Amino acid sequence: MHGVPDRVLLRHLLAEAGGSRREAARRAGVGRSTMYRWLEGGLLDEPHNVSVDMLERIAKGLKTDVGQLMTVAERERRAPQPRS
């Protein structure tokens, strides 16, 4: 995950925010397709291209803050992975 929030986390935060992708996009000031791409793993495609501005917009759209977003992402990254 490289410290970038994954799609499961982002979807969970969207559900907690109690809104739709369209509403999250409006709050973030981005188009619906951009929010959809972020929520469907676009952040994971090229994690080195994730900017602070992008994280701030995602956090705003999901009614959280960047610190919380990254804290949860880091905790998820460090969690033991289930064995198959």
C-alpha positions in Angstrom: 0.0 0.0 0.0 3.0 2.3 0.4 1.3 4.5 3.1 -1.5 5.5 0.6 -5.1 4.8 1.7 -6.5 1.8 -0.1 -9.9 1.4 -1.8 -11.4 -0.5 1.2 -10.5 2.3 3.6 -11.7 5.0 1.3 -15.1 3.3 0.8 -15.4 2.8 4.5 -14.8 6.5 5.1 -17.3 7.4 2.4 -19.9 5.2 4.2 -19.1 6.9 7.5 -19.5 10.3 5.9 -23.0 9.2 5.0 -23.0 10.4 1.4 -22.7 9.3 -2.2 -19.6 9.5 -4.4 -21.3 12.4 -6.1 -21.6 14.3 -2.8 -18.0 13.4 -1.8 -16.8 14.8 -5.2 -18.8 18.0 -4.7 -17.3 18.5 -1.2 -13.8 17.7 -2.6 -14.2 20.1 -5.5 -13.5 17.4 -8.1 -15.5 15.7 -10.8 -17.4 12.5 -10.1 -15.1 10.5 -12.4 -12.0 11.7 -10.4 -13.7 10.7 -7.1 -14.7 7.4 -8.6 -11.1 6.7 -9.8 -9.7 7.6 -6.3 -12.3 5.3 -4.6 -11.7 2.5 -7.0 -7.9 2.3 -6.5 -6.5 5.1 -8.6 -4.4 6.2 -5.7 -2.8 2.7 -5.7 -1.9 2.7 -9.4 0.8 5.3 -8.9 1.2 6.0 -5.1 4.3 8.2 -5.8 2.1 10.6 -7.6 -0.2 11.3 -4.7 0.1 14.9 -3.8 -0.7 16.7 -0.5 -3.4 18.6 -2.4 -5.0 15.4 -3.6 -5.0 14.0 -0.1 -6.5 17.2 1.3 -9.3 17.0 -1.3 -10.0 13.3 -0.6 -10.1 14.0 3.1 -12.5 16.9 2.6 -14.7 14.9 0.4 -14.8 12.1 2.9 -15.4 14.5 5.9 -12.1 13.6 7.6 -8.7 15.1 7.7 -5.4 14.1 6.1 -3.9 13.1 9.4 -6.7 10.7 10.2 -6.6 9.4 6.6 -2.9 8.7 6.8 -3.0 7.3 10.3 -5.6 4.8 9.4 -3.8 3.9 6.2 -0.5 3.4 8.0 -2.2 1.2 10.7 -3.8 -0.9 7.9 -0.5 -1.2 6.2 1.2 -2.5 9.4 -1.6 -4.9 10.3 -0.7 -8.6 9.9 -2.0 -10.0 6.7 -4.1 -13.2 6.9 -2.5 -16.3 5.7 -4.1 -18.2 2.8 
